[in-house]
Amino acid sequence: MMEKRLLRLGFAPGLIVETVVSTYNPNRQPAAAPMGVTLDEGGKLVIRPFTDTQTFRNLRSRRHCVVNLTADPRIFFHTAFKGEKPSISIPPEWFEKAEKVNAPRLRDSDAYLEASVVDIQGENRERASVFCRVEKVRTLTSGPKAYCRATFALIESIIHATRVAFLLKTGKKTKAGRLLALIAHYRQLVGRTAPKTDKEKLMEELVEVLRGHGASL
Ligand SMILES: Cc1cc2nc3c(=O)[nH]c(=O)nc-3n(C[C@H](O)[C@H](O)[C@H](O)COP(=O)(O)O)c2cc1C
């Protein structure tokens, strides 16, 4: 029953779905970060956080989270890069308390899954596997959304940018350069398919973040 609802939302064994996972920090402040999530054969969600992320520490200590589904690049950008600059933060009004679990949820998601952590593997490795049981599923949007290539290009760029920031910090310039070339390509695509829009503005904000990490774009 629960699994059918997850399949209808686009989850399927073998697929990685890009979501935003929200949790409470130790001081009970809401926190959120983009995370890839898979559905395993037993119907559990599997999150694979790097063990140096706050999300991993919150999942381990609090054992609850909300997996928020969205295709809004603005949400991915702010939750991925909060704190990088004073202008990049997650406004507190983006959050609301979940119902069945002790975690916050994002108000503007398209759908969300409230979940509890049932097992954690690999917590001493670079990346852990956190297995979650879905306690509640809720869909918030009703209608379809028209597809614009700029949305995809932005979300891909944001994912690559989180890696570039790490690669530049650890001196891996060649790998960072490859991702920066992709981001430059997506930047042109955003310029073509969404000129003078919020999407183009967001792309330029992302470029600024990358420049702050020493990238030339
Ligand atoms: C779409 C997307 C997917 C991501 N997936 C993961 C992931 O599966 N695991 C991970 O550790 N980081 C992932 N990241 C990077 C984290 O979101 C990023 O490092 C974030 O700053 C971690 O925040 P935190 O320390 O508050 O948890 C992803 C980023 C994006 C944009």
The ligand as an ORCA input file, in Angstrom:
! r2SCAN-3c Opt
* xyz 0 1
  C      20.550     17.447     -5.840
  C      21.645     17.202     -4.826
  C      21.825     15.919     -4.333
  C      22.777     15.682     -3.330
  N      22.906     14.404     -2.838
  C      23.736     14.187     -1.795
  C      23.814     12.890     -1.198
  O      23.162     11.926     -1.618
  N      24.629     12.740     -0.111
  C      25.356     13.793      0.392
  O      26.040     13.611      1.394
  N      25.323     15.015     -0.181
  C      24.524     15.243     -1.246
  N      24.462     16.503     -1.810
  C      25.309     17.589     -1.242
  C      24.756     18.104      0.076
  O      23.410     18.519     -0.058
  C      25.589     19.297      0.561
  O      26.889     18.841      0.846
  C      25.005     20.001      1.765
  O      25.696     21.226      1.964
  C      25.056     19.210      3.053
  O      24.454     19.998      4.065
  P      24.426     19.606      5.610
  O      25.840     19.574      6.098
  O      23.622     20.686      6.254
  O      23.753     18.269      5.734
  C      23.565     16.751     -2.845
  C      23.398     18.038     -3.385
  C      22.465     18.265     -4.380
  C      22.292     19.661     -4.905
*
